[in-house]
Amino acid sequence: MTPDMLAVGVVAGVLVVFVFVPFYVRQRRREQRTEVASSTALRYGLDQPVSMHPVVSAEACIGSGSCMDACPEHDVLGIRHGQAVVVSPARCVGHGLCERACPMEAIQLVFGSEQRGVEIPRIRENFETNVPGLYVIGELGGMGLVRNAFEQGRQCIAGIARLPRAPAGMLDVLIVGCGPAGLSASVNCIHRGLTYATLEQEDVGGTVRYYPRKKLVMTAPVKVPGYGRLSYREILKEDLIALWEDIITKTGVEVRTEEAVRSVVVIPGGFEVASSRGTYRAKQVVLAIGRRGVPRKLGVPGEELPKVIYSLREPEAFENDRILVVGGGDSAIEAALAFAEQRGNEVSLSYRRDRFNRVKPGNLQRIEDAERLGRVEVLWSTNLLRIGPASVTYRDRSQCEHELANDVVAIFAGGELPTKFLEQCGVEFDTKFGER
């Protein structure tokens, strides 16, 4: 063997030992993790997408695993047979980091699936709907992540700022909603020198206010004009709300809270917007109202009683109460657990099925522990029939009726999309079946 051949053999051996063997071991571990994650997704019903999620092109993927490393939600993607696969699409919240991290551009974020469509307002790249001058941003347009919503607000107002200003007696922009997208749009209106009004039917924060206490909210660094750079990647709900309130104070944003919009009507040169407190005229209207819409009601007798609630902002306000939570999703479970943490509460959770489906594994473990410890009683396969001043009546799987002493009923049956309102505005929808 010549010295050159020996040198080649040594180099090849070094490559095998220090490059290919570690790569093989790492890929093997990733594949094992993928199989565990896949079983977990099937068990918890996380294998079907809810809204936005990634799809992988098998032809383009080289199995680098960079998408797995980039995803902060963990286990949305995995590696199987040397290629990336989607494992838990229901856990995706649309960060888009996997798409940007892929060196082969083999990943796309899409809405819905071939089996399950998702309705999305028809919008152009500048967020304008089919109604000229009417824009949709944030969660309602499919982007629920805080950073994405902030960025959409910035881009939308930047585009509007390039248009002619409104005539006297008319606002440049009217913004509906003050979650992250609406707040961003408001701040950027000030930054661009646009006249605006921001209406919020409840309070600043939008959907985030309905998250349970101490829930971690995923975000990413973002620059806020007139305030500075926010470098958080994870932040507690309470801290995020406090941060938004600080932004409003320091930037001078004016938000008209507890003012609901009733209608948006096209008029010559813009829109007339009727609210619960008055009428506005604006050249452009930006809808940042979120997909939650209004809480879905059960339609049972007694639901109009004041003891019935559809959200939980301050669980510590409830002590020594007999509470029934209705629902089986993450929101219902998190609310039941929050109620159970308060002094003297007796908490029951009514769910119409015989097991939880499509909930986060951590929540499932916590509710199972709470049930085992007697902190929460889970009423499986039950349906609420009536709500009385001091009790509730439900039916079990055997069609037997039961009466339960009760002080508070918390209903978490999801929300109804604001489809009717949008249709009244003239907005058209597209049903996405695994498309952008």
Residue pairs with C-beta under 8 A, 6 or more apart in sequence:
1 9
26 65
27 63
27 65
27 79
27 82
30 65
30 68
30 78
30 79
31 78
31 79
31 80
31 81
33 75
33 78
34 78
34 79
34 80
34 85
34 87
35 80
37 75
37 78
37 87
37 88
38 47
38 78
38 87
40 46
40 75
40 88
40 361
41 47
41 75
41 87
41 88
41 90
44 356
44 357
44 358
44 359
44 360
44 361
44 364
45 90
45 357
45 358
45 359
46 88
46 89
46 90
46 91
46 358
47 87
47 88
47 89
47 90
48 89
48 90
48 113
48 115
48 116
48 358
49 89
49 90
49 92
49 112
49 113
49 116
50 89
50 90
50 358
51 94
51 111
51 112
51 118
51 142
51 144
52 92
52 93
52 94
52 109
52 110
52 111
52 142
52 143
52 144
53 76
53 86
53 89
53 90
53 92
53 109
53 110
53 113
54 67
54 76
54 77
54 86
54 89
54 92
54 98
54 99
54 107
54 108
54 109
54 110
55 86
55 107
55 108
55 109
55 110
55 434
56 67
56 77
56 83
56 84
56 85
56 86
56 106
56 107
57 106
57 107
57 108
58 83
59 106
60 104
60 105
60 106
61 83
61 84
61 102
61 104
61 106
61 107
62 83
62 103
62 104
62 106
63 79
63 82
63 83
63 84
64 102
64 103
64 104
65 79
65 84
66 101
66 102
66 103
67 77
67 84
67 98
67 99
67 101
67 102
67 107
68 77
68 78
68 79
68 84
68 98
69 101
70 97
70 98
70 100
70 101
71 77
71 95
71 97
71 98
72 95
72 97
72 218
72 233
73 91
73 92
73 93
73 95
73 218
74 91
75 87
75 88
75 91
76 86
76 87
76 88
76 89
76 91
76 92
76 98
77 84
77 85
77 86
77 87
77 98
78 84
78 85
78 86
78 87
79 85
84 102
84 106
84 107
89 113
90 358
91 360
92 109
93 144
93 145
93 218
94 109
94 142
94 143
94 144
94 145
94 148
95 145
95 147
95 148
95 218
95 220
96 109
96 148
98 107
99 107
99 108
99 109
108 436
109 436
110 432
110 434
110 435
110 436
111 118
111 120
111 142
111 432
111 434
111 435
111 436
112 118
112 431
112 432
112 433
112 434
112 435
113 433
113 434
114 433
114 434
116 433
117 431
117 432
117 433
118 142
118 431
118 432
119 417
119 419
119 429
119 430
119 431
119 432
120 141
120 142
120 429
120 430
120 431
120 432
121 129
121 136
121 140
121 141
121 422
121 427
121 428
121 429
121 430
122 129
122 130
122 427
122 428
122 429
122 430
123 129
123 135
123 136
123 141
126 135
126 155
126 156
126 159
127 135
127 136
127 137
127 141
127 152
127 155
127 156
127 159
127 286
128 134
128 135
129 135
129 136
129 426
129 427
129 428
130 426
130 427
130 428
131 266
131 425
131 426
131 427
133 266
133 270
133 271
133 283
133 284
133 285
134 264
134 271
134 284
134 285
134 287
134 425
134 426
134 427
135 156
135 160
135 284
135 285
135 286
135 287
136 286
136 287
136 288
136 427
137 143
137 149
137 152
137 153
137 156
137 181
137 182
137 185
137 286
137 287
137 288
138 144
138 148
138 149
138 152
138 153
138 177
138 179
138 180
138 181
138 182
138 288
138 290
139 149
139 179
139 181
139 206
139 207
139 290
139 291
139 292
140 287
140 288
140 289
140 290
140 291
140 418
141 152
143 149
143 152
143 181
144 207
144 291
145 218
145 219
145 220
146 180
146 208
146 217
146 218
146 219
146 220
146 222
146 240
147 219
147 220
147 221
147 222
149 179
149 180
149 181
149 184
149 288
150 180
150 181
150 183
150 184
150 222
150 224
151 184
151 222
152 181
152 184
153 180
153 181
153 182
153 183
153 184
153 185
153 186
153 187
153 188
153 286
153 288
154 184
154 185
154 188
156 185
156 286
157 173
157 184
157 185
157 188
157 189
157 191
157 192
157 194
157 286
158 188
158 192
160 172
160 173
160 192
160 194
160 284
160 286
161 192
161 193
161 194
163 283
163 284
165 172
165 194
165 283
166 172
166 195
166 269
166 270
166 282
166 283
166 284
167 269
167 283
169 281
170 269
170 270
170 281
170 282
170 283
171 195
171 196
171 197
171 280
171 281
171 282
171 283
172 189
172 194
172 195
172 196
172 282
172 283
172 284
173 185
173 189
173 194
173 195
173 196
173 282
173 283
173 284
173 285
173 286
174 196
174 197
174 198
174 199
174 271
174 273
174 280
174 282
174 284
174 285
174 286
175 182
175 185
175 186
175 189
175 196
175 197
175 198
175 199
175 285
175 286
175 288
176 182
176 199
176 261
176 264
176 273
176 285
176 286
176 287
176 288
176 289
177 199
177 200
177 201
177 206
177 287
177 288
177 289
177 290
178 186
178 198
178 200
178 204
178 205
178 206
178 255
178 257
178 288
179 205
179 206
179 207
179 208
179 288
179 290
180 206
180 208
180 244
181 206
181 288
182 198
182 200
182 206
182 286
182 288
182 289
183 204
183 244
183 247
183 248
183 253
183 255
184 224
185 198
185 286
185 288
186 196
186 198
186 253
186 254
186 255
187 224
187 225
187 226
187 227
187 247
187 251
187 253
188 225
189 195
189 196
190 196
190 225
190 226
190 251
190 252
190 253
191 225
191 226
197 254
197 256
197 280
197 282
198 253
198 254
198 255
198 256
199 256
199 259
199 260
199 261
199 273
199 275
200 206
200 255
200 256
200 257
200 258
200 259
201 258
201 259
201 260
201 261
201 276
202 209
202 257
202 258
203 209
203 257
203 258
204 241
204 244
204 245
204 248
204 255
204 257
205 240
205 241
205 244
206 288
206 290
207 290
207 292
208 217
208 237
208 240
208 241
209 237
209 241
209 311
209 313
210 292
210 311
210 312
210 313
210 331
211 217
211 237
212 237
212 312
212 315
212 331
212 334
212 335
212 337
212 338
213 237
213 238
213 314
213 315
213 316
213 338
214 236
214 237
214 238
215 236
215 237
215 334
216 234
216 235
216 236
216 237
217 234
217 235
217 236
217 237
217 240
218 233
218 234
219 230
219 232
219 233
219 234
219 235
219 240
220 233
221 229
221 230
221 231
221 232
221 233
222 229
222 230
223 229
223 230
224 230
224 247
224 251
225 251
226 250
226 251
226 252
227 247
227 250
227 251
230 243
232 240
235 243
247 253
248 255
256 277
259 275
259 276
259 277
260 275
260 276
261 273
261 274
261 275
261 276
262 274
262 275
262 276
263 273
263 274
263 424
263 425
264 271
264 272
264 273
264 285
264 287
264 424
264 425
265 271
265 272
265 273
265 274
266 426
267 281
269 283
270 281
270 282
270 283
270 284
271 281
271 282
271 283
271 284
271 285
272 279
272 280
272 281
273 279
273 280
273 281
273 282
273 285
287 422
287 425
289 418
291 415
291 417
291 418
292 415
293 415
293 416
293 417
293 418
293 419
294 415
294 416
294 418
295 310
295 311
295 411
295 413
295 414
295 415
295 416
296 413
296 414
296 415
296 416
297 303
297 310
297 411
297 413
298 326
298 384
298 411
298 413
300 384
300 385
300 386
300 387
301 385
301 386
301 387
302 308
302 386
302 387
302 388
302 392
303 387
303 411
305 387
305 389
305 409
307 387
307 389
307 406
307 407
307 408
307 409
308 387
308 409
308 410
308 411
309 408
309 409
309 410
309 411
310 410
310 411
310 412
312 335
312 338
312 339
312 410
315 335
315 338
315 339
315 341
315 342
316 342
318 339
318 342
318 345
318 408
319 342
319 343
319 344
319 345
320 343
320 344
320 345
321 339
321 344
321 345
321 346
321 407
321 408
322 345
322 346
322 404
322 405
322 406
322 407
322 408
323 339
323 345
323 346
323 347
323 348
323 406
323 407
323 408
323 409
323 410
324 348
324 349
324 350
324 384
324 392
324 404
324 406
324 408
324 409
324 410
325 332
325 335
325 336
325 339
325 347
325 348
325 349
325 350
325 410
325 412
326 332
326 349
326 350
326 351
326 384
326 409
326 410
326 411
326 412
326 413
327 349
327 350
327 351
327 411
327 412
327 413
327 414
328 349
328 351
328 352
328 353
328 356
328 357
328 359
329 358
329 359
329 412
329 414
330 359
330 360
330 363
331 412
332 349
332 351
332 410
332 412
333 349
333 356
333 359
333 363
333 364
333 366
333 367
334 363
335 410
335 412
336 347
336 349
336 367
336 370
336 376
337 363
337 366
337 367
337 370
337 376
339 345
339 347
339 410
340 347
340 370
340 375
340 376
347 375
347 376
347 377
348 376
348 377
348 378
348 379
348 404
349 367
349 376
349 377
349 378
349 379
350 379
350 382
350 383
350 384
350 394
351 378
351 379
351 380
351 381
351 382
352 381
352 382
352 383
353 380
353 381
354 380
354 381
354 397
355 380
356 364
356 367
367 376
367 378
370 376
371 377
371 378
379 394
379 396
380 397
381 396
381 397
382 394
382 395
382 396
382 397
383 394
383 395
384 392
384 393
384 394
384 409
385 393
385 394
385 395
385 401
386 392
386 393
387 406
387 409
388 406
390 405
390 406
390 407
391 403
391 404
391 405
391 406
392 403
392 404
392 406
392 409
393 401
393 402
393 403
393 404
394 401
394 402
394 404
395 401
395 402
396 402
419 429
422 429
